[in-house]
Amino acid sequence: MTFHRRAALAVLAGSLMLAASGPALAQGGKSTRIVVSFPPGGPVDFVARALGEQLGKELNQTVIVDNKGGANGAIGASEVMRAPADGSTIWITSVGAAAVNPSLYEKLPYDMQRDFAPVSLVANNVELLVVNPADPARTAAEFVANARKAKPPIAMGSSGIGSIPHLAIEQLVDAGGAPITHVPYRGAAPAITDVMGGQVAGFFGDIPGLIGHVKGGKLKPLGVAATRRHPALPDVPTLAEQGLPGVDTNNWYALFVPAKTPPATIDALNKAVRKALSDPGLHERLLSTGAEPAPSTPQELAALLKADTAKWAKLIRDKKIKVE
């Protein structure tokens, strides 16, 4: 049976349909579209689909996941900006496009304060410091101590200039006083491969993208870049616990709608999202991958966005980070 035939049967049966991309498949009824600023198959896409399935039940509507990746989130943002401000189109994004890009790029086609209204935080995604299992360091503190003595300086990979993994490296340099050479990659996957291959010494990454390699013994976790330990890895201490304060990176995922969306519509969406994330099945599904469910009020998300925008702007400015 072809994909399109299965999709058509699902719609006719009244089931929830999650489309990988492209036009809505819902027919004859209101639907909600979640625009993802990344290609299918990644962690944000996974969270969007998992949430969308439960959200559809709460809204009693078809929920469609529409991937609009590219331009560091700007394509997805622009898509939502042009959408009707009626709650039918929601943007799910990580912290990068929302709170980091405004300081990385001189010109952006969107402005978070002018063009979007917050709905809810969805998940916290803190960074995990990992190394090759053969690395002698047993903790992040030992890793930094060894880095201080290394000649030439050790190299750490990131998923790109200005990415959260890159910013976490900069925080580690400040916290530990060790010279570290930053090696930007085109995405997390090649950086992770090179850590496992020994080409670079370490990597900060979202726990959902690393937890499988950690549990499989292919990567060794040394510390969590957060204020508290992660429930999926309770035995891995934070960097602050190891005497490395200030390495605090949360690549959170959150939902936004067009700025002119009525407050009552935002409130209804928020309640549905919070109820969906409280579902035990969805909660466990997300947590098992390393994404920590974290619903919020729109006001709490607005405060988080403001604080993180200022935090990353200062680091980017102090380190003179520029995208090429």
C-alpha positions in Angstrom: 0.0 0.0 0.0 1.4 3.4 -1.0 2.0 6.2 1.5 -0.7 8.4 -0.1 -3.2 5.5 0.0 -2.5 4.9 3.7 -2.8 8.7 4.3 -6.1 8.9 2.6 -7.5 5.9 4.5 -6.3 7.5 7.8 -8.1 10.7 7.0 -11.3 8.9 6.0 -11.2 7.0 9.2 -10.9 10.2 11.2 -7.5 9.3 12.5 -4.8 11.8 13.3 -2.5 12.5 10.3 1.0 13.7 10.7 2.5 14.7 7.3 6.2 14.8 6.7 5.9 18.0 4.7 4.0 19.7 2.0 0.3 20.6 1.8 -2.2 19.7 4.4 -3.9 16.3 3.9 -6.9 17.2 6.1 -10.1 17.4 4.2 -13.4 19.0 5.1 -12.5 20.2 8.6 -10.3 22.6 10.5 -6.7 21.5 11.0 -3.6 22.7 12.9 -0.2 22.9 11.3 3.0 22.7 13.2 5.9 24.2 11.2 9.3 22.7 12.0 12.4 24.7 11.1 14.4 21.5 10.5 14.3 18.6 8.1 12.4 15.4 8.9 14.2 12.9 11.2 15.9 15.2 13.6 15.1 15.7 17.3 12.9 18.8 16.9 11.0 16.9 14.2 10.6 13.9 16.5 9.3 16.1 19.3 6.9 17.9 17.0 5.4 14.6 15.8 5.1 13.1 19.2 3.5 16.3 20.5 1.3 16.6 17.4 -0.2 13.2 17.9 -1.4 13.9 21.4 -2.3 17.6 20.6 -4.6 16.4 17.9 -6.6 14.5 20.4 -6.8 17.5 22.8 -7.9 19.8 20.0 -10.1 17.3 18.3 -8.5 18.3 15.1 -6.1 16.9 12.5 -2.5 18.0 13.3 -0.1 18.2 10.4 3.7 18.5 10.8 5.2 20.6 8.0 9.0 20.7 7.7 10.4 24.0 6.5 14.1 23.6 7.2 16.9 25.9 6.1 18.6 29.3 6.7 19.1 28.5 10.4 15.3 28.6 11.1 14.5 31.6 9.1 12.5 29.7 6.4 10.2 28.2 9.1 9.9 31.5 10.8 8.9 33.3 7.6 6.4 30.6 6.8 4.6 31.2 10.1 4.8 35.0 9.9 2.8 34.8 6.6 0.2 32.5 8.1 -3.3 33.5 9.3 -3.2 34.7 13.0 -5.9 32.3 14.0 -4.0 29.5 15.8 -4.1 27.2 12.8 -0.3 27.5 12.3 2.2 27.0 15.1 6.0 27.3 14.9 8.1 24.9 16.9 11.7 26.0 17.1 14.8 25.4 19.2 16.5 28.2 21.1 18.9 29.0 18.2 16.4 30.6 15.8 14.6 32.3 18.6 17.3 33.6 21.0 20.7 33.2 19.3 20.1 34.2 15.6 19.3 37.8 16.5 22.9 38.3 17.7 24.6 36.2 15.1 23.1 37.8 12.0 23.0 41.5 11.2 19.8 41.1 9.2 17.0 38.6 9.9 13.7 38.4 8.0 11.9 38.2 11.3 11.9 39.8 14.8 10.8 37.6 17.7 9.2 40.5 19.6 7.4 42.0 16.7 6.4 39.0 14.7 5.6 36.2 17.2 3.6 35.5 20.3 4.8 32.8 22.7 2.5 29.8 23.4 4.4 27.3 25.5 7.8 25.8 26.2 7.7 22.2 25.1 10.9 20.5 26.2 14.3 21.3 27.8 17.3 19.9 25.9 20.4 20.5 27.9 23.9 19.8 26.5 26.0 16.8 27.4 29.8 16.8 27.3 30.9 13.5 25.7 34.3 12.1 24.7 35.7 9.0 23.1 35.5 6.0 25.5 39.3 5.8 25.3 39.8 9.3 26.7 41.6 9.0 30.1 39.3 11.6 31.7 36.6 10.2 33.9 35.0 13.6 34.7 34.6 17.0 33.0 37.0 18.4 35.6 39.7 15.9 34.6 39.0 16.6 30.9 39.7 20.3 31.5 42.7 19.7 33.7 44.2 17.5 30.9 43.3 20.2 28.4 45.3 22.8 30.3 48.4 20.7 29.9 47.9 19.7 26.3 50.2 21.0 23.6 48.9 21.8 21.1 45.5 22.7 22.5 42.8 20.0 22.3 40.1 20.3 19.6 36.4 20.1 20.2 33.8 19.8 17.5 30.5 21.6 17.3 27.5 21.5 14.9 28.5 24.9 13.5 29.5 28.5 14.3 27.1 30.0 16.8 25.4 26.8 17.5 24.5 25.9 21.1 27.3 23.2 21.1 29.8 26.0 20.0 28.5 28.4 22.7 28.9 25.6 25.3 32.5 25.2 24.3 33.1 28.9 24.8 31.5 28.7 28.3 33.7 25.8 29.1 36.8 27.8 28.1 35.7 30.5 30.4 34.9 28.2 33.3 38.0 26.0 33.1 40.6 28.3 31.7 41.8 25.7 29.2 42.7 26.7 25.6 40.4 24.7 23.3 40.4 24.8 19.5 36.9 25.0 18.1 36.2 22.9 15.0 32.8 23.7 13.5 31.1 21.0 11.5 28.0 21.1 9.2 25.7 19.6 11.8 26.0 17.4 14.8 26.3 14.0 13.1 29.7 14.4 11.5 31.1 15.9 14.7 29.8 13.0 16.8 31.4 10.6 14.2 34.7 12.3 14.6 34.6 12.1 18.4 34.0 8.4 18.1 36.8 8.2 15.6 39.2 10.2 17.7 39.6 13.1 15.3 38.4 15.6 17.9 38.6 15.3 21.7 35.0 16.1 22.7 31.6 17.4 21.8 28.7 19.1 23.5 25.3 18.0 22.2 21.7 17.7 22.9 21.0 14.6 25.0 18.4 13.2 22.6 21.1 13.0 19.9 23.7 11.4 22.2 21.8 9.1 24.6 21.8 6.2 22.2 25.6 6.4 21.7 26.1 6.8 25.4 24.0 3.8 26.3 25.7 1.8 23.5 29.1 2.5 25.0 30.3 4.5 21.9 30.6 7.8 23.8 31.6 8.5 27.4 29.5 11.2 29.2 31.5 13.6 31.4 29.0 16.2 32.5 25.7 17.9 32.0 25.7 21.6 31.1 22.8 22.5 33.3 21.9 23.6 36.8 20.7 20.1 37.7 21.2 16.6 36.6 19.1 15.1 33.8 16.5 12.5 34.7 17.5 10.3 31.8 21.2 10.2 33.0 20.9 10.6 36.8 24.5 9.4 37.4 26.1 12.1 35.3 26.9 15.1 37.4 26.5 18.7 36.2 29.6 20.7 35.3 28.9 23.0 38.2 29.1 20.1 40.6 32.6 19.5 39.2 33.8 23.0 39.9 33.0 24.3 36.4 30.3 26.9 37.0 28.5 28.9 34.3 28.4 26.2 31.6 24.6 26.3 31.3 23.1 25.6 27.9 19.5 24.7 27.3 18.6 24.1 23.7 14.9 24.3 24.5 12.1 23.7 22.1 9.1 26.0 22.2 5.9 27.0 20.3 5.1 30.4 18.8 2.3 31.8 16.7 1.9 34.9 14.6 2.0 38.0 16.8 -1.6 39.1 16.0 -3.1 35.8 17.2 -5.9 36.7 19.7 -5.0 36.1 23.4 -8.0 33.8 23.8 -6.7 31.6 21.0 -3.2 31.5 22.5 -4.7 30.6 25.9 -6.7 27.7 24.3 -3.6 26.4 22.5 -1.5 26.7 25.7 -4.1 24.7 27.7 -4.2 22.0 25.0 -0.3 21.8 24.8 0.0 21.6 28.6 -2.7 18.9 28.7 -0.9 17.0 25.9 2.4 17.1 27.6 0.9 15.9 30.9 -0.2 12.7 29.2 1.9 9.9 30.8 2.6 8.1 27.5 3.8 11.2 25.7 5.8 12.3 28.8 7.6 9.0 29.0 8.1 8.9 25.2 9.9 12.2 25.2 11.9 11.6 28.4 13.1 8.2 27.1 14.9 10.0 24.3 16.4 12.6 26.5 14.0 15.5 25.8 12.6 16.6 29.2 8.9 17.7 28.9 8.6 21.3 30.2 5.2 23.0 29.5 4.9 26.6 30.5 2.6 29.6 30.4 3.1 32.1 27.5 4.4 34.6 30.0 7.0 32.1 31.3 8.2 31.4 27.8 8.4 35.2 27.0 10.6 35.7 30.1 12.8 32.7 29.1 13.2 34.1 25.6 14.1 37.5 26.9 16.7 36.1 29.4 18.3 33.7 26.9 18.4 36.4 24.1 20.4 38.6 26.5 22.6 35.8 27.8 23.7 34.6 24.3 24.0 38.1 23.0 26.6 38.9 25.7 28.6 35.7 25.0 28.5 36.2 21.2 29.6 39.8 21.7 32.3 39.1 24.2 33.7 36.2 22.0 33.3 38.2 18.8 31.5 35.3 17.2 30.5 35.8 13.6 29.0 33.6 11.0 30.8 33.4 7.7 
